[in-house]
Amino acid sequence: MLLAHPASTGIPPADQTARRPKLLFLVTEDWYFCSHRLPVARAARDAGFEVAVATRVRAHGEQIRSEGFRLHSLSWRRRGDGLIGAGRVLAEIVRLYRAERPDIIHHVALKPVLLGAVAARLAFPRGRGPVRVAAVTGLGSGLRPPRFAARLGRPALHGALRLAARGGRVIVQNPEDGAALIRLGLDPTRIALIRGSGVDTAHFVPLPDPSGCGITIAFVGRMLRSKGVFAAAAAVHRLRAQGLAVDLVLAGPTDPDNRDSLDDAALRALAAEPGIEWLGQVEDVRTVWRRAAIAMFPSTYGEGVPKALLEAAACARPIVAADMPGCREVVRSGETGLLVPPHDIGALAEAIAALAGDPTRRRAMGIAGRALVEREFGEAVVAAQTLALYRAALAESREAR
């Protein structure tokens, strides 16, 4: 049985115990920690945990330190380490775990989950090591891993995931990912469903429908082929050819560490076409939703819960998305947006046209999306569920000892 939401355990907050428990996040990139795990880390700090972060440090080191977290720089990348590089990083993590001796290690995303599980086994070979929480995101219904994990081979990947879950807890962001892990033989009682990373509903507030004659549609995310950048452009081309006044805004950076990324030249060429604009990295995505009436996300990437969709819904924007795991958590078809079959440009264009021509329906979906985010996806909700999981895991560990 998949645990839907970790419940309160009745365990006193961490700051009421004799010693502050130490929580260590293992994350590949500092920007990802700040964008997806900072609210939970803050909540843990405020609840009395001592927090440390181990990641590759690029541009967000000072931001992490300013929160009062200890920061450990690692020499890895999301791809391109190779076997020698992976071995070097594994040794770094083993040394870190032995030096820090955390009470809880939160491994975030697949590469830290796999390497972190091995490092914990090597650092504490006789057991009695820290509690491990593995945040596994983006597997999708077909368990399609990133290339790093795919290179391990499917049997090795499955074994590594089982190792990661043994004696710890696993967080998934959508039911399909949980079902995929159960099919691999993971214990369902060790799996918790915590949907997404949360969204700041005080920062992302409902915005009025943009004024003007035409309709602007926005895609927000990294510029990856599998995120549906070309599908979004093709749908807009089709609608403009039919005489519909629609424009597409692409907001997001390239990702040089990802082989699936478009490069600057390809995006400039795309933006040279009529009705398409590429903004690059946008520091405040609310400026995009002030312009755009509809969010489009034709991704087949296999998301956990796309944060871009949560932010769009928080701003009261209806969403047209591919019918994929993760997207289904935010887009309740016919209520908060429309789901279309993956890779179906015609269905994507039809859904956009339907919303473009019906402002009343857009507003109703936007209101419903905002209500859904407030109810189920706010930062406080996600942080409370994660802290409950931490406390339950710590209590279980103490009882076992």
DAJO-V938602 format. One record per residue. N is the residue number from 1. RES is the residue in one small letter. PHI is phi in whole degrees, -180 to 180 (none if undefined). OMEGA is omega in whole degrees, 0 to 359 (999 if undefined). D_CENTER is the distance of its C-alpha to the mean C-alpha in Angstrom with 2 decimals. Layout:
BEGIN
<<N	RES	PHI	OMEGA	D_CENTER> <N	RES	PHI	OMEGA	D_CENTER>>
END
This chain:
BEGIN
<<1	m	none	181	23.30> <2	l	-84	178	19.60> <3	l	-72	186	19.19> <4	a	-71	180	17.73> <5	h	-143	177	17.38> <6	p	-57	183	18.67> <7	a	-91	175	21.93> <8	s	-61	186	23.83> <9	t	-99	185	25.99> <10	g	79	179	28.77> <11	i	-76	182	28.30> <12	p	-62	177	29.28> <13	p	-55	186	26.78> <14	a	-61	185	26.44> <15	d	-76	176	28.77> <16	q	-97	179	31.56> <17	t	-89	185	31.74> <18	a	-68	182	34.15> <19	r	-132	179	31.66> <20	r	-67	176	28.30> <21	p	-69	182	25.76> <22	k	-100	180	23.83> <23	l	-114	179	20.03> <24	l	-118	174	18.63> <25	f	-93	172	15.03> <26	l	-110	186	14.81> <27	v	-134	182	12.14> <28	t	-68	188	12.88> <29	e	-123	179	12.78> <30	d	-65	180	13.96> <31	w	-66	180	12.22> <32	y	-70	176	8.71> <33	f	-59	183	10.25> <34	c	-67	184	11.71> <35	s	-83	188	8.98> <36	h	-122	184	6.45> <37	r	-124	182	9.20> <38	l	-60	180	12.38> <39	p	-60	179	13.10> <40	v	-67	179	13.19> <41	a	-62	177	15.22> <42	r	-63	180	17.50> <43	a	-63	178	18.09> <44	a	-65	177	19.01> <45	r	-59	182	21.29> <46	d	-68	177	22.92> <47	a	-86	175	23.49> <48	g	108	178	25.41> <49	f	-80	167	23.20> <50	e	-88	190	23.82> <51	v	-114	174	20.54> <52	a	-130	182	20.17> <53	v	-131	174	17.49> <54	a	-116	187	17.99> <55	t	-164	168	16.34> <56	r	-76	184	17.65> <57	v	-101	178	19.07> <58	r	-126	186	19.55> <59	a	-113	188	19.52> <60	h	-119	181	17.90> <61	g	-61	182	20.17> <62	e	-65	178	22.41> <63	q	-62	180	19.75> <64	i	-67	180	18.58> <65	r	-64	182	22.27> <66	s	-65	177	23.18> <67	e	-81	182	21.19> <68	g	89	179	23.59> <69	f	-93	171	21.32> <70	r	-75	185	22.95> <71	l	-118	176	21.35> <72	h	-118	182	21.99> <73	s	-87	177	21.65> <74	l	-112	186	20.96> <75	s	-98	183	22.28> <76	w	-91	172	19.65> <77	r	-133	180	17.56> <78	r	-68	173	14.73> <79	r	-149	175	17.67> <80	g	92	180	21.42> <81	d	-70	185	22.34> <82	g	72	183	24.66> <83	l	-66	180	26.37> <84	i	-66	179	28.25> <85	g	-64	179	25.31> <86	a	-64	178	23.26> <87	g	-65	179	26.36> <88	r	-63	181	26.76> <89	v	-67	178	23.26> <90	l	-58	178	23.75> <91	a	-64	177	26.99> <92	e	-59	184	25.39> <93	i	-68	177	22.94> <94	v	-60	179	25.89> <95	r	-62	180	27.97> <96	l	-63	181	25.32> <97	y	-63	179	24.91> <98	r	-67	181	28.70> <99	a	-74	184	29.20> <100	e	-79	184	26.64> <101	r	46	182	27.17> <102	p	-70	173	24.23> <103	d	-82	179	24.36> <104	i	-134	170	20.66> <105	i	-114	178	18.31> <106	h	-104	177	14.58> <107	h	-84	188	13.30> <108	v	-114	179	9.61> <109	a	82	198	8.54> <110	l	-66	182	11.51> <111	k	-63	175	13.90> <112	p	-62	178	14.10> <113	v	-61	184	14.39> <114	l	-72	180	17.26> <115	l	-68	180	19.04> <116	g	-65	179	18.58> <117	a	-65	178	20.19> <118	v	-66	180	23.06> <119	a	-62	180	23.51> <120	a	-65	178	23.79> <121	r	-65	180	26.36> <122	l	-73	183	28.31> <123	a	-73	183	28.22> <124	f	-130	188	29.44> <125	p	-67	182	31.48> <126	r	-98	180	33.56> <127	g	83	180	30.82> <128	r	56	176	30.45> <129	g	-84	182	27.35> <130	p	-70	170	24.40> <131	v	-66	179	22.21> <132	r	-111	173	19.11> <133	v	-118	183	15.77> <134	a	-109	176	13.47> <135	a	-92	181	9.76> <136	v	-101	184	9.61> <137	t	-127	168	6.70> <138	g	77	178	7.61> <139	l	-75	184	11.31> <140	g	73	185	12.54> <141	s	-67	181	16.04> <142	g	-98	183	17.71> <143	l	51	178	15.92> <144	r	-93	184	15.52> <145	p	-85	171	14.25> <146	p	-61	186	13.83> <147	r	-62	179	17.31> <148	f	-55	181	17.47> <149	a	-74	181	17.38> <150	a	-62	180	19.39> <151	r	-66	178	22.14> <152	l	-68	189	22.71> <153	g	91	186	24.01> <154	r	-61	179	22.92> <155	p	-60	180	25.29> <156	a	-66	178	24.27> <157	l	-62	181	20.54> <158	h	-62	179	21.37> <159	g	-64	180	23.56> <160	a	-66	178	21.07> <161	l	-66	177	18.52> <162	r	-65	176	21.45> <163	l	-62	181	22.42> <164	a	-63	184	19.04> <165	a	-86	186	19.38> <166	r	-64	178	23.10> <167	g	76	180	24.09> <168	g	-127	178	20.62> <169	r	-122	179	17.88> <170	v	-120	175	14.82> <171	i	-105	170	11.79> <172	v	-117	184	10.25> <173	q	-103	176	8.16> <174	n	-147	185	10.81> <175	p	-63	181	14.50> <176	e	-63	177	14.79> <177	d	-63	178	12.82> <178	g	-62	179	15.06> <179	a	-64	179	18.07> <180	a	-64	179	17.50> <181	l	-70	177	17.52> <182	i	-64	178	20.55> <183	r	-64	177	22.28> <184	l	-78	179	21.99> <185	g	104	176	23.95> <186	l	-70	180	21.54> <187	d	-68	182	23.08> <188	p	-59	181	21.61> <189	t	-72	178	22.61> <190	r	-94	186	20.28> <191	i	-106	177	17.13> <192	a	-119	177	15.48> <193	l	-97	174	13.33> <194	i	-125	196	11.18> <195	r	-86	173	9.27> <196	g	93	182	6.05> <197	s	-102	181	6.22> <198	g	88	178	9.30> <199	v	-136	181	11.08> <200	d	-80	185	14.42> <201	t	-76	173	16.89> <202	a	-85	179	19.74> <203	h	-88	178	18.42> <204	f	-95	186	17.16> <205	v	-114	178	20.33> <206	p	-59	180	22.01> <207	l	-114	178	23.67> <208	p	-67	177	26.88> <209	d	-61	181	27.10> <210	p	-60	178	27.95> <211	s	-89	179	31.64> <212	g	123	184	33.39> <213	c	-79	182	34.77> <214	g	-88	179	31.97> <215	i	-118	175	28.37> <216	t	-101	177	25.46> <217	i	-113	182	22.26> <218	a	-125	167	19.10> <219	f	-112	179	16.28> <220	v	-117	180	13.57> <221	g	159	174	11.27> <222	r	-67	185	12.19> <223	m	-83	180	15.55> <224	l	-109	177	15.14> <225	r	-60	183	17.65> <226	s	-73	174	15.41> <227	k	-78	175	13.37> <228	g	96	181	16.79> <229	v	-60	181	18.36> <230	f	-69	177	21.77> <231	a	-64	178	21.51> <232	a	-61	180	20.94> <233	a	-64	181	23.92> <234	a	-64	179	26.04> <235	a	-65	179	25.63> <236	v	-69	175	26.71> <237	h	-57	182	29.59> <238	r	-64	181	30.76> <239	l	-69	179	30.78> <240	r	-68	176	32.59> <241	a	-65	178	35.08> <242	q	-87	177	35.81> <243	g	93	180	36.62> <244	l	-84	183	33.61> <245	a	-84	179	32.84> <246	v	-125	175	29.10> <247	d	-125	180	27.24> <248	l	-118	173	23.81> <249	v	-110	174	21.84> <250	l	-102	184	19.21> <251	a	-124	179	17.17> <252	g	157	184	15.13> <253	p	-89	164	16.10> <254	t	-73	182	17.09> <255	d	-136	185	15.50> <256	p	-59	180	18.61> <257	d	-81	182	16.99> <258	n	-120	181	15.91> <259	r	-64	181	18.94> <260	d	-83	186	17.46> <261	s	-76	166	17.45> <262	l	-73	176	20.26> <263	d	-98	183	22.53> <264	d	-60	182	24.10> <265	a	-64	180	27.24> <266	a	-64	181	25.65> <267	l	-74	176	23.81> <268	r	-64	177	27.03> <269	a	-65	178	28.89> <270	l	-64	182	26.55> <271	a	-71	177	26.90> <272	a	-77	179	30.66> <273	e	-78	182	30.81> <274	p	-59	173	31.97> <275	g	84	182	29.47> <276	i	-125	179	26.44> <277	e	-135	175	25.19> <278	w	-110	183	22.59> <279	l	-92	188	21.72> <280	g	74	179	19.73> <281	q	-65	179	17.47> <282	v	-114	183	17.79> <283	e	-69	180	17.79> <284	d	-122	187	18.03> <285	v	-69	176	16.35> <286	r	-62	178	18.71> <287	t	-65	177	21.42> <288	v	-70	184	19.94> <289	w	-74	171	19.87> <290	r	-71	180	23.41> <291	r	-88	192	24.51> <292	a	-100	180	22.68> <293	a	-92	185	23.63> <294	i	-137	173	21.16> <295	a	-96	178	17.53> <296	m	-123	183	17.30> <297	f	-148	183	14.42> <298	p	-86	187	16.22> <299	s	-75	170	13.45> <300	t	-117	187	14.34> <301	y	-71	185	11.67> <302	g	85	186	10.46> <303	e	-86	168	6.95> <304	g	-74	163	5.51> <305	v	-138	185	5.67> <306	p	-63	181	5.62> <307	k	-66	178	6.03> <308	a	-60	179	9.13> <309	l	-72	178	10.58> <310	l	-63	180	10.46> <311	e	-67	178	12.19> <312	a	-64	180	14.57> <313	a	-66	178	15.49> <314	a	-62	177	16.09> <315	c	-86	177	18.44> <316	a	67	176	20.16> <317	r	-107	173	19.48> <318	p	-68	188	19.90> <319	i	-127	169	17.52> <320	v	-110	186	18.68> <321	a	-140	174	16.15> <322	a	-68	181	16.64> <323	d	-78	185	17.16> <324	m	-131	173	14.31> <325	p	-53	182	12.25> <326	g	92	176	9.30> <327	c	-62	181	11.35> <328	r	-65	180	14.07> <329	e	-70	183	12.47> <330	v	-99	183	12.77> <331	v	-94	172	15.64> <332	r	-90	193	18.63> <333	s	-60	183	20.99> <334	g	88	181	24.05> <335	e	-114	180	22.79> <336	t	-107	181	19.77> <337	g	169	181	19.95> <338	l	-131	174	20.93> <339	l	-102	180	19.47> <340	v	-128	179	21.27> <341	p	-61	178	21.76> <342	p	-59	176	19.70> <343	h	70	183	21.83> <344	d	-98	183	24.35> <345	i	-64	180	25.23> <346	g	-62	179	28.04> <347	a	-66	178	26.07> <348	l	-63	179	23.47> <349	a	-64	180	26.42> <350	e	-63	180	28.14> <351	a	-65	178	25.28> <352	i	-64	180	25.01> <353	a	-61	181	28.78> <354	a	-62	180	28.95> <355	l	-79	180	26.83> <356	a	-61	182	28.40> <357	g	-91	185	31.78> <358	d	-138	182	31.06> <359	p	-62	178	30.15> <360	t	-64	178	30.93> <361	r	-67	177	28.40> <362	r	-59	181	25.74> <363	r	-64	180	26.49> <364	a	-63	178	26.48> <365	m	-67	178	23.08> <366	g	-62	178	21.74> <367	i	-64	180	23.35> <368	a	-66	179	21.97> <369	g	-65	178	18.37> <370	r	-62	180	18.89> <371	a	-63	179	20.49> <372	l	-63	180	17.71> <373	v	-63	180	15.14> <374	e	-61	186	17.83> <375	r	-77	193	18.63> <376	e	-126	190	15.46> <377	f	-127	179	12.36> <378	g	-66	180	13.94> <379	e	-57	182	13.05> <380	a	-65	179	16.27> <381	v	-64	182	15.58> <382	v	-65	180	12.38> <383	a	-64	180	14.28> <384	a	-63	179	17.38> <385	q	-65	181	15.97> <386	t	-70	178	14.57> <387	l	-64	176	17.92> <388	a	-61	178	19.82> <389	l	-66	177	18.29> <390	y	-56	185	19.26> <391	r	-66	178	22.71> <392	a	-64	180	23.31> <393	a	-67	177	22.51> <394	l	-64	179	24.79> <395	a	-63	178	27.49> <396	e	-62	179	27.40> <397	s	-65	179	27.74> <398	r	-64	179	30.65> <399	e	-65	181	32.36> <400	a	-67	182	32.10> <401	r	-87	999	33.82>>
END
